[in-house]
Amino acid sequence: MISDFIPQELQQKDLSALNEIVINANSIQESFDQEENSQQFAFITAKLSQTYGQDLALLNSVPSTLDEKNKICTIVIDYYKNILKLPDEKSSKLLRWLFSQQ
């Protein structure tokens, strides 16, 4: 479990920050460039598809084994790493756009 590796206080701070982002994502009066964000997300997804192949589909399912759960964690971490490789302005806009999707 994640709690075996990350202190409870850090987990709580992370959850609180993520909660604030999710709650406020729809209230942000920012105009998103839908096309640019979609293209960047598609590019990152295609890149990860080359790495993970069919395992990328696990993100749209409920994992049934520990191996599937581990793969999902690895893929999600790679998604964020790839997003954060973008210039700061683009990565922050892409993350806000992703969190604002319903």
TIMI-2910 file (N, C-alpha, C, CB; in pm, 1 decimal, decimal comma, always signed):
<rs>
+----------+----------+----------+----------+----------+----------+----------+----------+----------+----------+----------+----------+------+
!      n_x !      n_y !      n_z !     ca_x !     ca_y !     ca_z !      c_x !      c_y !      c_z !     cb_x !     cb_y !     cb_z ! resn !
+----------+----------+----------+----------+----------+----------+----------+----------+----------+----------+----------+----------+------+
!    +82,9 !   -117,4 !     +0,0 !     +0,0 !     +0,0 !     +0,0 !    +87,8 !   +124,3 !     +0,0 !    -94,6 !     -0,5 !   +120,1 !  Met !
!    +31,1 !   +230,5 !    -51,8 !   +103,6 !   +357,3 !    -58,0 !   +138,8 !   +407,5 !    +81,7 !    +20,6 !   +462,4 !   -132,3 !  Ile !
!    +53,1 !   +378,6 !   +177,9 !    +75,9 !   +425,6 !   +314,5 !   +201,3 !   +364,0 !   +376,6 !    -44,9 !   +394,0 !   +401,0 !  Ser !
!   +249,6 !   +253,8 !   +319,3 !   +372,9 !   +192,8 !   +368,4 !   +495,3 !   +274,7 !   +330,0 !   +386,6 !    +51,2 !   +314,6 !  Asp !
!   +483,7 !   +360,6 !   +229,7 !   +598,6 !   +432,0 !   +176,4 !   +591,4 !   +583,8 !   +193,1 !   +613,5 !   +399,4 !    +32,4 !  Phe !
!   +471,4 !   +637,0 !   +205,1 !   +454,4 !   +782,3 !   +212,8 !   +389,7 !   +816,5 !   +346,2 !   +368,3 !   +836,0 !    +93,7 !  Ile !
!   +450,6 !   +907,3 !   +420,7 !   +396,0 !   +943,8 !   +551,8 !   +251,9 !   +996,3 !   +540,6 !   +485,3 !  +1049,9 !   +618,3 !  Pro !
!   +173,4 !   +969,0 !   +641,1 !    +32,0 !  +1007,7 !   +644,8 !    +15,3 !  +1158,3 !   +624,1 !    -31,4 !   +965,8 !   +778,5 !  Gln !
!   +101,6 !  +1237,6 !   +686,3 !    +91,6 !  +1383,2 !   +674,9 !   +107,7 !  +1428,5 !   +529,1 !   +197,8 !  +1451,0 !   +763,7 !  Glu !
!   +203,7 !  +1369,3 !   +457,8 !   +226,3 !  +1403,8 !   +318,2 !   +108,9 !  +1357,7 !   +231,8 !   +357,6 !  +1341,5 !   +268,0 !  Leu !
!    +55,2 !  +1240,8 !   +260,8 !    -62,6 !  +1192,3 !   +187,5 !   -179,1 !  +1289,0 !   +204,7 !   -102,9 !  +1050,9 !   +235,8 !  Gln !
!   -198,9 !  +1335,9 !   +326,9 !   -310,0 !  +1426,3 !   +355,6 !   -291,5 !  +1560,3 !   +284,0 !   -322,9 !  +1448,6 !   +507,1 !  Gln !
!   -168,8 !  +1612,8 !   +283,7 !   -141,3 !  +1738,0 !   +212,8 !   -167,1 !  +1722,0 !    +63,7 !     +3,5 !  +1783,2 !   +237,0 !  Lys !
!   -123,1 !  +1610,3 !     +8,8 !   -142,5 !  +1583,6 !   -133,5 !   -291,2 !  +1573,6 !   -166,7 !    -70,0 !  +1454,2 !   -174,5 !  Asp !
!   -364,9 !  +1500,8 !    -84,9 !   -509,2 !  +1487,3 !   -108,0 !   -580,3 !  +1621,1 !    -94,8 !   -569,7 !  +1386,8 !    -10,1 !  Leu !
!   -539,3 !  +1702,0 !     +0,6 !   -601,2 !  +1834,0 !    +18,7 !   -575,1 !  +1922,9 !   -102,0 !   -548,3 !  +1901,6 !   +146,3 !  Ser !
!   -451,8 !  +1922,5 !   -150,5 !   -418,0 !  +2004,3 !   -267,2 !   -494,7 !  +1957,5 !   -390,1 !   -266,9 !  +1999,7 !   -294,5 !  Ala !
!   -499,3 !  +1827,5 !   -411,3 !   -572,1 !  +1773,4 !   -525,2 !   -721,2 !  +1803,3 !   -512,7 !   -548,8 !  +1622,3 !   -536,9 !  Leu !
!   -774,2 !  +1793,7 !   -393,1 !   -914,8 !  +1825,8 !   -368,9 !   -944,9 !  +1970,3 !   -407,5 !   -950,9 !  +1801,7 !   -221,6 !  Asn !
!   -856,9 !  +2062,0 !   -368,5 !   -875,4 !  +2203,8 !   -402,7 !   -871,5 !  +2224,5 !   -554,0 !   -767,0 !  +2290,2 !   -335,0 !  Glu !
!   -781,3 !  +2156,7 !   -620,8 !   -770,6 !  +2168,3 !   -767,0 !   -899,2 !  +2120,5 !   -832,1 !   -649,9 !  +2087,0 !   -820,6 !  Ile !
!   -947,0 !  +2004,4 !   -790,0 !  -1067,8 !  +1947,6 !   -849,2 !  -1188,6 !  +2035,6 !   -821,1 !  -1092,2 !  +1806,2 !   -796,1 !  Val !
!  -1202,7 !  +2082,8 !   -698,6 !  -1317,0 !  +2166,6 !   -662,0 !  -1316,0 !  +2296,9 !   -741,3 !  -1315,9 !  +2196,3 !   -511,0 !  Ile !
!  -1198,8 !  +2355,4 !   -758,0 !  -1189,7 !  +2486,4 !   -821,5 !  -1169,8 !  +2481,5 !   -972,9 !  -1078,0 !  +2562,8 !   -760,4 !  Asn !
!  -1147,9 !  +2363,8 !  -1027,6 !  -1118,5 !  +2353,8 !  -1170,5 !  -1229,7 !  +2412,6 !  -1256,5 !  -1095,7 !  +2209,0 !  -1208,9 !  Ala !
!  -1353,6 !  +2386,3 !  -1222,2 !  -1463,8 !  +2436,6 !  -1302,7 !  -1493,9 !  +2582,8 !  -1276,8 !  -1586,3 !  +2355,3 !  -1277,5 !  Asn !
!  -1445,6 !  +2637,7 !  -1166,5 !  -1473,7 !  +2777,2 !  -1136,2 !  -1367,7 !  +2871,4 !  -1193,1 !  -1484,1 !  +2796,1 !   -986,6 !  Ser !
!  -1259,4 !  +2815,8 !  -1242,3 !  -1154,1 !  +2898,2 !  -1300,2 !  -1205,5 !  +2957,2 !  -1430,6 !  -1023,9 !  +2815,7 !  -1323,5 !  Ile !
!  -1201,3 !  +3087,2 !  -1438,5 !  -1248,8 !  +3155,1 !  -1558,3 !  -1133,6 !  +3170,4 !  -1657,7 !  -1309,4 !  +3293,3 !  -1522,8 !  Gln !
!  -1083,9 !  +3060,3 !  -1701,7 !   -973,6 !  +3059,4 !  -1796,5 !  -1024,9 !  +2998,7 !  -1925,0 !   -850,3 !  +2980,6 !  -1741,6 !  Glu !
!   -990,5 !  +3060,7 !  -2033,8 !  -1032,9 !  +3001,1 !  -2159,7 !   -924,2 !  +2903,2 !  -2202,6 !  -1058,6 !  +3110,6 !  -2269,9 !  Ser !
!   -964,2 !  +2780,2 !  -2216,8 !   -871,1 !  +2676,1 !  -2256,5 !   -869,4 !  +2666,1 !  -2408,3 !   -908,9 !  +2540,4 !  -2192,6 !  Phe !
!   -753,1 !  +2644,7 !  -2461,1 !   -741,2 !  +2617,6 !  -2603,6 !   -766,4 !  +2468,4 !  -2620,2 !   -599,5 !  +2660,8 !  -2661,2 !  Asp !
!   -892,1 !  +2435,9 !  -2643,5 !   -936,0 !  +2296,5 !  -2650,9 !   -851,1 !  +2216,7 !  -2749,6 !  -1083,6 !  +2289,4 !  -2691,0 !  Gln !
!   -827,5 !  +2274,5 !  -2865,4 !   -753,9 !  +2203,2 !  -2969,2 !   -609,2 !  +2177,5 !  -2927,9 !   -757,5 !  +2281,9 !  -3099,7 !  Glu !
!   -543,8 !  +2280,2 !  -2873,4 !   -404,7 !  +2264,4 !  -2831,6 !   -391,9 !  +2161,4 !  -2719,8 !   -347,4 !  +2398,7 !  -2786,1 !  Glu !
!   -479,5 !  +2170,2 !  -2619,7 !   -474,1 !  +2074,2 !  -2508,6 !   -504,7 !  +1933,2 !  -2556,1 !   -572,4 !  +2114,2 !  -2398,4 !  Asn !
!   -602,9 !  +1919,0 !  -2642,8 !   -636,5 !  +1786,5 !  -2697,1 !   -519,3 !  +1727,7 !  -2774,4 !   -760,1 !  +1795,3 !  -2788,1 !  Ser !
!   -453,5 !  +1812,2 !  -2853,1 !   -338,9 !  +1765,0 !  -2931,0 !   -224,0 !  +1722,9 !  -2840,2 !   -291,9 !  +1873,7 !  -3027,8 !  Gln !
!   -197,2 !  +1802,2 !  -2738,4 !    -88,2 !  +1767,0 !  -2646,4 !   -119,5 !  +1638,2 !  -2571,3 !    -63,0 !  +1881,2 !  -2546,5 !  Gln !
!   -243,7 !  +1625,6 !  -2527,8 !   -282,7 !  +1504,6 !  -2456,1 !   -276,2 !  +1383,0 !  -2548,5 !   -424,4 !  +1519,8 !  -2397,7 !  Phe !
!   -322,0 !  +1400,1 !  -2672,7 !   -316,7 !  +1290,1 !  -2769,9 !   -172,1 !  +1250,8 !  -2799,8 !   -388,8 !  +1329,9 !  -2900,4 !  Ala !
!    -83,4 !  +1349,4 !  -2808,6 !    +57,2 !  +1321,5 !  -2834,2 !   +117,1 !  +1239,6 !  -2720,1 !   +135,5 !  +1452,3 !  -2853,1 !  Phe !
!    +88,2 !  +1280,9 !  -2597,9 !   +140,7 !  +1208,8 !  -2481,2 !    +80,6 !  +1068,5 !  -2475,1 !   +110,1 !  +1286,5 !  -2350,1 !  Ile !
!    -48,1 !  +1057,8 !  -2503,2 !   -113,2 !   +926,7 !  -2503,2 !    -52,1 !   +835,0 !  -2608,6 !   -263,6 !   +941,9 !  -2527,6 !  Thr !
!    -25,9 !   +888,5 !  -2727,8 !    +36,0 !   +808,3 !  -2834,7 !   +175,2 !   +762,5 !  -2794,3 !    +43,3 !   +888,9 !  -2966,0 !  Ala !
!   +247,9 !   +852,8 !  -2729,9 !   +383,0 !   +819,8 !  -2682,7 !   +377,5 !   +706,1 !  -2580,4 !   +451,1 !   +944,6 !  -2620,6 !  Lys !
!   +282,9 !   +715,3 !  -2487,6 !   +269,9 !   +610,7 !  -2386,4 !   +215,9 !   +481,2 !  -2445,7 !   +179,1 !   +657,6 !  -2273,8 !  Leu !
!   +136,5 !   +493,7 !  -2549,3 !    +85,3 !   +374,3 !  -2617,0 !   +199,7 !   +293,8 !  -2678,7 !    -16,8 !   +413,6 !  -2725,8 !  Ser !
!   +300,3 !   +363,7 !  -2727,6 !   +417,8 !   +295,0 !  -2782,9 !   +492,3 !   +219,4 !  -2673,2 !   +512,6 !   +395,9 !  -2851,7 !  Gln !
!   +491,4 !   +276,3 !  -2553,6 !   +561,6 !   +213,6 !  -2441,8 !   +481,0 !   +100,8 !  -2379,7 !   +594,1 !   +316,9 !  -2336,3 !  Thr !
!   +351,3 !   +124,4 !  -2358,7 !   +269,3 !    +30,6 !  -2281,3 !   +173,4 !    -53,0 !  -2364,9 !   +191,2 !   +105,7 !  -2179,6 !  Tyr !
!   +156,7 !    -19,5 !  -2490,5 !    +69,2 !    -97,9 !  -2577,6 !    -71,6 !   -111,7 !  -2521,4 !   +128,2 !   -235,1 !  -2600,2 !  Gly !
!   -122,5 !   -233,5 !  -2521,6 !   -259,2 !   -262,1 !  -2476,2 !   -280,7 !   -231,8 !  -2328,4 !   -292,5 !   -406,8 !  -2502,6 !  Gln !
!   -174,1 !   -230,1 !  -2251,2 !   -187,1 !   -201,7 !  -2107,4 !   -242,9 !    -62,0 !  -2081,5 !    -51,4 !   -216,2 !  -2038,3 !  Asp !
!   -228,6 !    +27,1 !  -2178,3 !   -282,4 !   +162,6 !  -2162,7 !   -434,1 !   +159,1 !  -2141,8 !   -247,7 !   +248,7 !  -2286,0 !  Leu !
!   -500,6 !    +57,9 !  -2196,3 !   -645,7 !    +43,5 !  -2180,1 !   -684,4 !    +14,9 !  -2035,1 !   -697,8 !    -68,3 !  -2270,2 !  Ala !
!   -589,4 !    -25,7 !  -1953,7 !   -618,5 !    -51,1 !  -1812,5 !   -668,8 !    +74,7 !  -1741,9 !   -493,8 !   -104,2 !  -1741,6 !  Leu !
!   -632,8 !   +191,8 !  -1793,8 !   -676,7 !   +316,7 !  -1732,0 !   -828,0 !   +333,4 !  -1738,2 !   -609,2 !   +434,7 !  -1799,3 !  Leu !
!   -893,0 !   +260,9 !  -1827,9 !  -1038,1 !   +269,5 !  -1843,0 !  -1110,9 !   +152,0 !  -1779,5 !  -1074,0 !   +277,8 !  -1989,0 !  Asn !
!  -1041,7 !    +79,8 !  -1693,8 !  -1103,6 !    -37,7 !  -1633,0 !  -1075,7 !    -40,7 !  -1483,0 !  -1052,2 !   -166,8 !  -1699,7 !  Ser !
!  -1143,2 !   -131,0 !  -1416,9 !  -1119,3 !   -153,3 !  -1274,7 !  -1019,2 !   -267,9 !  -1264,7 !  -1253,6 !   -185,6 !  -1196,2 !  Val !
!   -904,5 !   -242,3 !  -1204,3 !   -803,0 !   -347,8 !  -1198,2 !   -849,5 !   -464,3 !  -1110,1 !   -670,3 !   -291,1 !  -1144,9 !  Pro !
!   -818,3 !   -583,3 !  -1156,3 !   -860,7 !   -700,6 !  -1080,4 !   -744,4 !   -774,4 !  -1014,7 !   -935,5 !   -795,0 !  -1170,5 !  Ser !
!   -623,5 !   -738,5 !  -1053,8 !   -506,7 !   -805,0 !   -994,9 !   -406,8 !   -700,0 !   -947,1 !   -439,8 !   -901,5 !  -1097,4 !  Thr !
!   -317,0 !   -741,6 !   -862,5 !   -212,1 !   -653,2 !   -813,8 !   -124,1 !   -607,5 !   -929,5 !   -127,4 !   -723,4 !   -706,2 !  Leu !
!    -98,3 !   -696,6 !  -1023,5 !    -16,9 !   -661,9 !  -1139,8 !    -82,5 !   -549,5 !  -1219,8 !     +4,8 !   -785,4 !  -1229,1 !  Asp !
!   -214,7 !   -556,7 !  -1239,4 !   -285,8 !   -451,3 !  -1311,9 !   -280,3 !   -319,4 !  -1234,6 !   -432,5 !   -492,5 !  -1336,9 !  Glu !
!   -294,9 !   -326,1 !  -1103,2 !   -287,8 !   -204,6 !  -1021,3 !   -149,9 !   -140,1 !  -1033,4 !   -318,9 !   -236,9 !   -873,3 !  Lys !
!    -45,9 !   -221,4 !  -1029,8 !    +90,6 !   -169,5 !  -1042,9 !   +112,5 !   -105,7 !  -1180,1 !   +192,9 !   -281,8 !  -1020,2 !  Asn !
!    +59,3 !   -169,5 !  -1284,2 !    +73,5 !   -114,5 !  -1419,2 !     +2,2 !    +19,9 !  -1430,3 !    +17,9 !   -213,0 !  -1523,8 !  Lys !
!   -116,8 !    +29,4 !  -1372,4 !   -191,6 !   +155,0 !  -1376,2 !   -112,6 !   +265,0 !  -1307,0 !   -329,9 !   +138,5 !  -1310,0 !  Ile !
!    -57,1 !   +236,6 !  -1192,0 !    +23,1 !   +336,2 !  -1119,9 !   +141,2 !   +382,0 !  -1204,9 !    +73,4 !   +278,5 !   -985,9 !  Cys !
!   +209,6 !   +288,0 !  -1264,4 !   +324,8 !   +320,0 !  -1347,9 !   +284,8 !   +407,9 !  -1466,0 !   +391,1 !   +191,9 !  -1398,0 !  Thr !
!   +173,2 !   +374,5 !  -1530,3 !   +127,3 !   +451,3 !  -1646,6 !    +86,0 !   +592,4 !  -1605,1 !     +9,5 !   +379,5 !  -1715,8 !  Ile !
!    +13,1 !   +604,6 !  -1495,1 !    -30,1 !   +737,1 !  -1448,4 !    +91,3 !   +822,7 !  -1413,0 !   -124,3 !   +724,2 !  -1325,9 !  Val !
!   +188,8 !   +763,7 !  -1347,7 !   +311,5 !   +838,0 !  -1315,4 !   +378,6 !   +886,6 !  -1443,7 !   +409,7 !   +749,6 !  -1233,3 !  Ile !
!   +383,9 !   +799,5 !  -1544,5 !   +443,6 !   +839,2 !  -1671,9 !   +363,6 !   +949,8 !  -1740,4 !   +454,4 !   +718,6 !  -1764,2 !  Asp !
!   +230,0 !   +944,6 !  -1729,3 !   +148,1 !  +1052,9 !  -1784,7 !   +191,7 !  +1185,7 !  -1724,4 !     -2,9 !  +1028,0 !  -1757,9 !  Tyr !
!   +197,2 !  +1191,1 !  -1591,7 !   +235,2 !  +1315,2 !  -1524,6 !   +377,9 !  +1356,8 !  -1558,4 !   +220,3 !  +1299,9 !  -1374,4 !  Tyr !
!   +470,1 !  +1261,8 !  -1563,6 !   +608,4 !  +1295,1 !  -1598,9 !   +614,6 !  +1357,6 !  -1737,7 !   +697,7 !  +1169,6 !  -1593,0 !  Lys !
!   +540,6 !  +1300,3 !  -1831,8 !   +540,7 !  +1353,1 !  -1967,9 !   +474,0 !  +1490,0 !  -1975,2 !   +470,4 !  +1256,2 !  -2061,7 !  Asn !
!   +368,3 !  +1509,2 !  -1900,6 !   +303,5 !  +1640,3 !  -1898,1 !   +399,0 !  +1743,9 !  -1839,6 !   +171,8 !  +1635,3 !  -1816,2 !  Ile !
!   +469,2 !  +1706,0 !  -1734,4 !   +559,6 !  +1799,9 !  -1668,5 !   +686,4 !  +1827,5 !  -1748,8 !   +596,8 !  +1747,3 !  -1532,8 !  Leu !
!   +711,5 !  +1750,3 !  -1853,4 !   +824,4 !  +1778,1 !  -1942,9 !   +792,5 !  +1894,4 !  -2036,8 !   +860,3 !  +1652,7 !  -2024,6 !  Lys !
!   +663,8 !  +1926,2 !  -2049,6 !   +624,8 !  +2039,8 !  -2132,4 !   +671,1 !  +2168,6 !  -2064,6 !   +470,7 !  +2041,6 !  -2156,2 !  Leu !
!   +681,5 !  +2277,2 !  -2141,2 !   +711,5 !  +2405,9 !  -2076,0 !   +607,9 !  +2433,2 !  -1966,0 !   +712,4 !  +2523,0 !  -2180,9 !  Pro !
!   +649,8 !  +2502,0 !  -1860,5 !   +563,7 !  +2523,9 !  -1743,9 !   +424,5 !  +2575,0 !  -1779,9 !   +629,3 !  +2621,4 !  -1650,5 !  Asp !
!   +418,1 !  +2675,4 !  -1866,9 !   +287,8 !  +2733,1 !  -1901,8 !   +197,6 !  +2629,6 !  -1968,4 !   +306,0 !  +2854,0 !  -1994,4 !  Glu !
!   +254,4 !  +2550,9 !  -2058,3 !   +174,3 !  +2450,2 !  -2128,1 !   +133,5 !  +2336,6 !  -2034,8 !   +251,7 !  +2394,3 !  -2247,2 !  Lys !
!   +225,8 !  +2292,6 !  -1950,5 !   +192,3 !  +2181,2 !  -1860,7 !    +85,7 !  +2222,7 !  -1759,9 !   +318,0 !  +2131,6 !  -1787,0 !  Ser !
!    +95,4 !  +2344,0 !  -1707,1 !     -4,6 !  +2388,1 !  -1609,3 !   -141,8 !  +2403,3 !  -1674,4 !    +38,1 !  +2521,0 !  -1544,8 !  Ser !
!   -144,4 !  +2457,1 !  -1795,8 !   -273,2 !  +2470,2 !  -1866,6 !   -331,3 !  +2333,5 !  -1899,4 !   -256,1 !  +2552,2 !  -1996,3 !  Lys !
!   -246,2 !  +2240,4 !  -1940,8 !   -294,3 !  +2106,1 !  -1972,7 !   -348,8 !  +2036,9 !  -1847,9 !   -181,6 !  +2022,1 !  -2035,1 !  Leu !
!   -279,6 !  +2049,5 !  -1736,2 !   -328,2 !  +1987,5 !  -1612,6 !   -460,7 !  +2048,6 !  -1567,9 !   -223,9 !  +2002,0 !  -1501,4 !  Leu !
!   -470,9 !  +2181,4 !  -1575,1 !   -597,6 !  +2245,4 !  -1537,8 !   -709,8 !  +2202,1 !  -1631,2 !   -583,4 !  +2398,5 !  -1540,0 !  Arg !
!   -679,2 !  +2191,1 !  -1759,4 !   -777,9 !  +2146,5 !  -1856,8 !   -822,7 !  +2003,4 !  -1825,0 !   -720,2 !  +2154,8 !  -1999,9 !  Trp !
!   -726,1 !  +1915,8 !  -1795,3 !   -760,7 !  +1776,5 !  -1763,7 !   -848,6 !  +1768,2 !  -1639,5 !   -633,7 !  +1693,0 !  -1743,2 !  Leu !
!   -813,3 !  +1845,6 !  -1535,8 !   -892,1 !  +1842,6 !  -1412,7 !  -1030,5 !  +1905,0 !  -1429,4 !   -817,5 !  +1914,1 !  -1302,8 !  Phe !
!  -1046,1 !  +1989,3 !  -1530,2 !  -1176,0 !  +2053,9 !  -1549,6 !  -1271,4 !  +1970,0 !  -1634,5 !  -1156,6 !  +2189,4 !  -1614,1 !  Ser !
!  -1221,6 !  +1862,4 !  -1693,7 !  -1306,1 !  +1777,7 !  -1778,7 !  -1409,0 !  +1704,8 !  -1692,4 !  -1219,8 !  +1675,6 !  -1858,7 !  Gln !
!  -1529,9 !  +1694,7 !  -1745,3 !  -1635,8 !  +1629,1 !  -1667,8 !  -1671,7 !  +1495,8 !  -1725,6 !  -1758,9 !  +1715,7 !  -1661,1 !  Gln !
+----------+----------+----------+----------+----------+----------+----------+----------+----------+----------+----------+----------+------+
</rs>
